[in-house]
Amino acid sequence: MDSFDWKNLIDPLFYIHFDINGIKLGIYIVLFIVFAETGLFAGFFLPGDSLLFLAGIYNRELIENIFFLKSDFVNVFLLSTLVGIAGVIGNIVGYWFGAKSGYYLYNKEDSFWFKKKYLIQSKDFFERHGGRAIIFARFLPIFRTFAPIVAGIVTMEKKKFMFFNIVSSFLWSFTLIFSGHYLYGFLLEQYQIDLKEHIEVIVIGLVFVTLSPVLLKLTKKIPSSED
């Protein structure tokens, strides 16, 4: 592994190509990142959406360290399934944390790892959309991290939470990984456009698209206490 740079933390390829002494650990890092982003409130800054899209493009490099079958579809399916399971487990941990100690967060001081405003925004988002917020939040950075915690705080029914948890996690993983994999193949075959040569554009584009709803919300005028 090359010398560490703090900017690597927001670079999806850093995780995909991660290795120690020539041993490729990308698949394990990707699964941990998915778990951390959805199960640990400190994971809100991690590159979830762009990581999964690029995981689809670099599917073979990731999956061959565990297994690799002749069927391209099966390999992508298995990678998406593993990521989906990691997301489900992450949300379960987030829900448990919220149920056990969520209220403590409202009195916790802000730090680099924790911003109370994100928790409050996620709670408002959750109250407006109910159980569907778990699905919506899965595709929204920051909300994705805090939604299961808020679900635990408001003691959402466990069966209902698990239903939306499973649906959202697999919908998220399959949509992004399959899109990345097959869009890469289509553009390369039909137009000779290699997406691997435009990674920065892809990452910036995905960040812009996924953060747009969050940025729009943040730019709305907050009503004054006199209203």
Secondary structure as UniProt FT lines:
FT   HELIX           6..10
FT   HELIX           12..16
FT   STRAND          19..20
FT   TURN            21..22
FT   STRAND          23..24
FT   HELIX           26..39
FT   HELIX           41..45
FT   HELIX           48..57
FT   HELIX           59..63
FT   TURN            64..66
FT   HELIX           72..106
FT   HELIX           116..129
FT   TURN            130..131
FT   HELIX           132..138
FT   TURN            141..142
FT   HELIX           143..153
FT   TURN            154..155
FT   HELIX           158..191
FT   HELIX           195..198
FT   HELIX           199..219
FT   TURN            225..226
//
